Amino acid sequence: MQVYALAAVTVALAPSLAGAAELAATVQKPAVDVHAEARFESPRIATLQRNAAVTIAAQQGLWYRLRLAEDKPGYVRVNDVRVAYAASESGEADVRALLGGKAGAGRATETAGVRGIDEGDLKTAVHDQVQLDALVAQRVDPTAAATFAQERGWQATTVAYAAETKPGKASLANDAAPAPSKPELADAVSGVLGKFGVNVGSKLGTAAKTLPKSEQELAAEEAALGPAIAGRVLGARPLWADAEAQQRVNRIGRWLASQTSRPDLPWTFGVIDAPEVNAFAAPGGYVLLTRGLYELLASDAEVAAALGHEISHCVQRDHYNVIRQQELASSGKDAAARQIDAGAGTTSPAIARARQYVEQYGAAVMLTTLDRDAEFRSDEAAEVYVARAGLNPLALYAVLQKMAALGTRSTSLAQLQKTHPALDARMDRIDRRAYAGLESYLARE
């Protein structure tokens, strides 16, 4: 793998950087009340009209502190204004984006020259069983996650969500299951491609390739693909050596996943040591955030919002469906598949085909662009899951605002921008939806 140098600069939101940390923004709503403090009960000190230019001085929870005339402070909610896209990325832009993140404690921020995980990395990375074992060892069971939530006063809430996939009774209900070995993964994935209908010398026709699968078959396929893909991602970038961060994402993620229609998946969360802002959701409940994204997140609610988007991809089987479509599209390559050397006599052509697929594509499916509607749906689902978990769905808006502040040409957002709709389009969709059905949860802090 080619090595790239990183230009790093240490930053912190010290008083001397107060000016550099300010963000330009524009009022989004017809009229916005500005409060004297970061709470609704505080006095209203001003009313701003749509398109008014404002300056954000800091983030406090789900409020922005504005710098008003004569330097008087005032507070608005994070979705009352829209942060302006930075024209380009710089050390200063990164400071601004981290208004509410971990910058207050100081951090090393990669800026120019940051190279994230690209398709080549995920395609060629070798499966890392040691890292996969470490990832699985961090799993939190539902009871521990519920205790964690109770200690923080988060109450599970019933929130309807019609678009959520509701699978049948078959599940992967074994949170304590060990991570499969590489040979086991290869053998298991063979069933996946066989069920996709890939012709490896059999006489099955095109009709067999499109036969519907039972819930049990779908769950088994996800169980095989999830750790296989996660192991490849970890082969490209290892887990971040921050035990507190790993424990945090597993506790929050497991509590959030318990509020979905698929709570029995072997939900597994981790933070990988990569500087860019991105996340990956492998089939079967494997979710990985990059260190760069994690360090943008200031609160548990923001962590939950980022995880919730990826959790939705698992619940809805979005990447699994991409893999299936790829296999169906390759059905014309049956003749080539028949030429595969199956190796030992006990190895079936289907297993050989599966191994070839994994070797050829690795985890590159994680960088496949999903349908725009799937991404918008995952934003909506994230808000629902955050509300169900007892937190405020506005947290997703705060996360998207921070990403926008990094800049339209941000190297740390390069891969995310390739695979997701534009950030302003995602926020526009949220604004148009107007938190229908979630209004009563927007006052949570």
C-alpha positions in Angstrom: 0.0 0.0 0.0 1.4 3.4 -0.9 2.2 5.6 2.0 1.1 9.3 2.1 2.5 12.0 4.3 0.0 13.8 6.5 0.2 17.4 7.4 -0.9 17.7 11.0 -1.5 20.7 13.2 -2.5 20.7 16.8 -5.5 22.9 17.6 -7.7 23.8 20.6 -10.5 26.2 21.2 -8.5 28.4 23.5 -9.6 32.0 24.0 -6.9 33.2 21.6 -8.6 31.2 18.8 -12.1 32.6 19.6 -12.1 34.6 16.3 -10.9 31.7 14.2 -13.6 29.4 15.7 -16.5 31.6 14.6 -18.7 30.3 11.8 -20.8 32.3 9.3 -24.4 31.2 9.0 -27.8 32.2 7.6 -31.2 32.1 9.2 -33.2 29.3 7.7 -36.7 29.9 9.0 -39.2 32.8 8.3 -38.5 34.1 11.8 -36.2 32.8 14.6 -36.4 33.9 18.3 -33.0 34.5 19.9 -32.9 33.6 23.6 -30.8 35.1 26.4 -29.7 31.6 27.5 -29.5 28.1 26.0 -33.0 27.2 27.2 -36.5 27.9 25.9 -37.6 29.4 29.2 -35.1 32.2 29.0 -36.1 35.7 27.8 -36.4 36.4 24.0 -33.9 39.1 23.2 -34.3 39.4 19.4 -36.1 38.0 16.4 -34.2 37.3 13.2 -35.8 37.1 9.8 -35.1 34.6 7.0 -31.7 35.0 5.2 -30.3 37.2 7.9 -26.5 36.7 8.2 -25.3 35.7 11.7 -22.1 34.6 13.3 -21.9 31.4 15.4 -19.4 31.8 18.3 -19.9 28.4 20.0 -22.1 25.3 20.3 -23.7 24.5 23.6 -25.6 21.2 23.4 -28.2 21.6 20.7 -27.9 25.4 20.8 -25.6 27.8 18.9 -24.4 30.9 20.7 -24.5 33.8 18.3 -22.4 36.9 18.4 -24.9 39.7 18.2 -24.4 43.5 18.0 -22.1 45.0 20.7 -20.8 41.4 21.3 -23.9 40.4 23.3 -24.6 36.6 23.2 -27.8 35.1 22.1 -28.9 31.5 21.5 -30.8 29.7 18.7 -31.3 26.0 18.1 -28.9 24.2 15.7 -31.6 23.9 13.0 -32.7 27.6 13.1 -29.6 28.6 11.0 -27.6 27.0 8.3 -23.8 27.0 8.6 -22.1 28.3 5.4 -20.0 25.8 3.5 -16.4 26.6 3.9 -14.9 27.4 0.5 -11.9 25.1 1.1 -10.3 23.1 3.9 -7.6 24.4 6.1 -6.5 24.1 9.7 -8.8 27.0 10.5 -11.7 25.3 8.8 -11.1 22.2 10.9 -11.1 24.3 14.1 -14.4 25.8 13.1 -16.0 22.4 12.4 -15.0 21.2 15.8 -16.8 24.0 17.7 -18.7 21.4 19.7 -16.4 18.4 19.3 -13.3 17.3 21.2 -11.2 20.3 20.2 -11.6 21.9 23.7 -9.3 19.2 25.0 -6.8 19.7 22.1 -6.2 17.2 19.3 -4.0 16.6 16.3 -6.0 17.4 13.2 -4.9 16.2 9.8 -5.6 18.8 7.1 -3.8 19.1 3.8 -2.8 15.7 2.4 -5.2 13.6 4.4 -5.7 10.4 2.6 -8.7 8.4 3.6 -9.7 4.8 2.9 -10.3 4.6 -0.8 -11.8 1.8 -2.9 -8.4 0.3 -3.6 -7.7 0.0 0.1 -10.9 -1.9 0.7 -10.6 -4.0 -2.4 -7.1 -5.2 -1.6 -7.0 -5.2 2.2 -6.4 -8.6 3.8 -8.9 -9.9 6.2 -7.6 -9.2 9.7 -8.9 -11.9 12.1 -7.1 -10.5 15.1 -8.8 -7.1 14.7 -12.1 -8.7 14.0 -11.8 -10.7 17.2 -11.0 -7.5 19.1 -14.0 -5.8 17.5 -16.4 -8.6 18.5 -14.9 -8.7 22.0 -16.2 -5.1 22.5 -19.8 -6.1 22.0 -22.3 -4.9 24.7 -25.3 -7.0 25.4 -28.8 -5.4 25.5 -29.0 -5.5 29.3 -25.7 -3.6 29.8 -26.8 -1.1 27.2 -30.1 -0.6 29.0 -28.3 0.0 32.3 -26.0 2.5 30.6 -29.1 4.3 29.2 -30.9 4.3 32.6 -27.9 5.8 34.3 -28.2 8.7 31.9 -31.9 9.1 32.2 -32.7 8.0 28.7 -36.1 6.4 28.5 -37.1 4.2 25.6 -40.0 5.8 23.7 -42.4 4.4 21.2 -42.1 6.3 17.9 -43.9 5.0 14.8 -41.8 4.6 11.6 -43.7 3.2 8.6 -40.6 2.9 6.3 -38.7 0.6 8.7 -38.0 -2.9 7.5 -39.8 -5.5 9.7 -38.2 -8.9 9.1 -39.7 -12.2 9.9 -39.0 -14.3 13.0 -35.7 -15.7 11.9 -32.8 -13.7 13.4 -29.2 -13.7 14.4 -30.0 -13.7 18.1 -26.7 -14.5 19.6 -24.8 -11.5 20.8 -22.2 -13.7 22.4 -21.3 -15.5 19.1 -17.6 -15.6 18.5 -16.1 -14.1 15.4 -15.9 -16.7 12.6 -12.5 -17.7 11.4 -11.4 -16.8 7.8 -12.0 -20.3 6.4 -15.4 -20.4 8.1 -16.3 -17.0 6.6 -15.3 -18.2 3.1 -17.4 -21.3 3.4 -20.3 -19.4 4.8 -20.2 -16.8 2.1 -20.4 -19.6 -0.5 -24.0 -20.0 0.6 -24.6 -16.3 0.0 -23.5 -16.5 -3.6 -25.2 -19.8 -4.1 -28.4 -18.3 -2.9 -27.9 -15.3 -5.1 -28.1 -17.9 -7.9 -24.7 -17.5 -9.4 -24.3 -20.3 -12.0 -21.1 -22.2 -11.2 -21.6 -25.0 -13.5 -25.1 -26.1 -12.4 -28.0 -26.2 -14.8 -30.0 -23.6 -12.9 -31.3 -20.9 -15.2 -31.9 -17.2 -14.9 -35.1 -17.8 -13.0 -33.3 -19.5 -10.2 -31.1 -16.4 -9.8 -34.1 -14.3 -8.9 -36.0 -16.7 -6.6 -37.1 -14.9 -3.4 -35.2 -15.9 -0.2 -36.7 -16.8 3.1 -35.9 -14.7 6.2 -33.7 -17.5 7.5 -31.7 -17.5 4.2 -31.3 -13.7 4.3 -30.2 -13.7 7.9 -27.6 -16.5 7.2 -26.3 -14.5 4.3 -25.9 -11.4 6.4 -24.2 -13.4 9.1 -21.6 -14.5 6.6 -21.0 -11.2 4.8 -20.9 -8.9 7.9 -17.8 -10.2 9.6 -16.1 -10.9 6.2 -16.5 -7.3 5.1 -15.8 -5.8 8.6 -12.6 -7.9 8.7 -11.5 -6.5 5.4 -12.2 -2.9 6.6 -10.1 -3.6 9.6 -7.4 -5.0 7.4 -7.3 -1.5 5.7 -7.4 0.5 9.0 -7.2 -1.0 12.5 -9.3 -0.2 15.5 -8.4 3.1 17.2 -6.4 2.6 20.4 -8.9 4.5 22.5 -10.7 2.0 24.9 -13.1 4.7 26.1 -14.2 5.6 22.6 -14.7 1.9 21.7 -16.8 1.3 24.8 -18.8 4.5 24.2 -19.9 3.7 20.7 -20.8 0.1 21.7 -22.9 1.2 24.6 -24.7 4.0 22.7 -24.9 1.9 19.5 -26.4 -1.2 21.3 -29.0 0.9 23.1 -30.0 2.6 19.9 -30.1 -0.7 17.9 -32.4 -2.1 20.6 -35.0 0.5 19.6 -35.0 -0.8 15.9 -37.1 -3.5 14.3 -34.0 -5.8 14.3 -32.7 -5.7 17.9 -31.5 -9.3 17.8 -28.7 -8.8 15.2 -25.3 -9.3 16.8 -24.7 -5.6 16.8 -21.1 -4.7 16.8 -19.6 -1.2 16.8 -16.1 0.2 16.6 -14.0 3.3 15.8 -11.2 2.7 13.2 -8.0 4.7 13.2 -8.6 6.8 10.0 -8.5 10.6 9.9 -11.3 11.3 7.4 -15.0 11.8 8.3 -16.8 8.6 7.3 -18.6 5.5 8.5 -19.3 2.0 7.3 -22.3 -0.3 7.8 -21.7 -4.0 6.9 -24.6 -6.4 6.7 -25.7 -8.1 9.9 -25.1 -5.2 12.3 -21.5 -4.3 11.9 -20.9 -0.5 12.2 -17.6 1.3 12.0 -17.0 5.0 12.5 -13.7 6.7 11.5 -11.7 8.5 14.2 -12.2 11.7 12.2 -16.0 11.4 12.4 -15.9 10.4 16.1 -13.8 13.4 17.0 -16.4 15.8 15.5 -19.1 14.5 17.9 -19.5 16.5 21.1 -22.3 14.7 22.8 -23.8 11.2 23.3 -26.8 12.4 21.2 -24.5 13.3 18.3 -22.7 9.9 18.6 -26.2 8.3 18.5 -27.2 10.3 15.4 -24.1 9.3 13.5 -24.5 5.6 14.5 -28.3 5.8 13.8 -27.7 6.5 10.1 -25.5 3.5 9.8 -27.8 1.3 11.9 -30.6 2.1 9.5 -28.5 0.7 6.6 -28.1 -2.6 8.5 -31.8 -2.7 9.4 -32.9 -2.0 5.8 -30.2 -4.3 4.3 -29.0 -1.6 2.0 -25.5 -2.9 1.4 -26.6 -6.5 1.3 -29.0 -5.5 -1.5 -26.1 -3.9 -3.4 -24.1 -7.1 -3.1 -27.1 -9.1 -4.4 -27.6 -6.7 -7.3 -23.9 -7.0 -8.2 -24.1 -10.8 -8.2 -27.3 -10.8 -10.4 -25.6 -8.4 -12.8 -22.7 -10.7 -13.1 -24.8 -13.7 -14.0 -23.6 -13.5 -17.6 -20.1 -14.5 -16.3 -21.2 -18.1 -15.6 -18.9 -19.5 -18.2 -15.9 -17.9 -16.4 -17.2 -19.2 -13.1 -17.2 -22.7 -14.5 -13.4 -22.4 -15.1 -12.6 -21.8 -11.4 -10.2 -24.3 -10.0 -12.0 -25.6 -7.0 -8.8 -26.9 -5.4 -9.3 -29.9 -3.1 -11.8 -32.4 -4.3 -14.1 -31.7 -1.3 -14.3 -28.0 -2.2 -17.4 -27.2 -4.3 -17.3 -24.8 -7.2 -19.7 -22.6 -5.2 -17.2 -22.2 -2.4 -14.5 -21.4 -4.9 -16.7 -18.8 -6.5 -17.4 -17.3 -3.1 -13.7 -17.1 -2.3 -13.0 -15.5 -5.6 -15.7 -12.9 -5.0 -14.2 -11.9 -1.6 -10.7 -11.8 -3.0 -11.8 -9.7 -6.0 -14.1 -7.2 -4.3 -13.1 -7.3 -0.7 -15.0 -4.6 1.3 -15.2 -2.2 -1.6 -19.0 -2.5 -1.5 -18.8 -0.2 1.5 -17.9 2.7 -0.9 -20.7 1.9 -3.4 -23.1 4.8 -3.8 -26.5 3.8 -2.5 -29.7 5.2 -3.9 -30.2 8.8 -2.8 -33.6 7.8 -1.3 -31.8 5.2 0.9 -29.5 7.9 2.3 -32.4 10.2 2.9 -34.3 7.4 4.6 -31.3 6.6 6.8 -31.3 10.2 8.0 -34.9 10.0 8.8 -34.5 6.6 10.5 -31.6 8.0 12.6 -33.8 10.7 13.9 -36.5 8.2 14.8 -34.0 5.9 16.5 -32.5 8.8 18.5 -36.0 9.8 19.6 -36.9 6.2 20.6 -33.7 6.0 22.6 -34.7 9.0 24.7 -32.5 11.6 23.0 -33.1 14.6 20.8 -33.4 14.0 17.0 -32.0 17.5 16.3 -28.5 15.9 17.0 -28.3 14.7 13.4 -28.7 18.3 12.1 -25.8 19.4 14.4 -23.6 16.6 12.9 -24.4 17.6 9.3 -23.7 21.2 10.1 -20.2 20.3 11.4 -19.5 18.3 8.2 -20.6 21.3 6.1 -18.3 23.6 8.0 -15.3 21.4 6.8 -15.7 22.8 3.3 -16.9 21.8 -0.1 -13.5 20.6 -1.1 -12.6 19.0 2.2 -10.1 16.1 1.8 -11.5 14.6 5.0 -15.0 14.4 3.4 -13.8 13.2 0.0 -15.2 9.6 0.2 -18.4 10.6 2.0 -19.2 13.2 -0.6 -18.7 10.6 -3.3 -21.2 8.2 -1.8 -23.8 10.5 -0.2 -26.1 13.3 -1.4 -24.7 16.8 -0.8 -24.9 17.9 2.9 -27.2 20.8 2.1 -29.6 18.5 0.2 -29.7 16.3 3.3 -30.5 19.2 5.5 -33.0 20.5 3.0 -34.8 17.2 3.2 -34.9 17.3 7.0 -36.2 20.9 6.9 -39.0 19.9 4.5 -40.0 16.9 6.6 -40.2 19.4 9.5 -39.8 16.6 12.1 -43.3 15.4 11.5 -44.1 13.0 14.3 -41.0 14.0 16.3 -42.1 17.5 17.5 -42.6 16.5 21.1 -38.9 15.3 21.4 -37.3 18.4 20.1 -37.2 20.1 23.5 -35.0 17.4 25.0 -31.5 18.5 25.9 
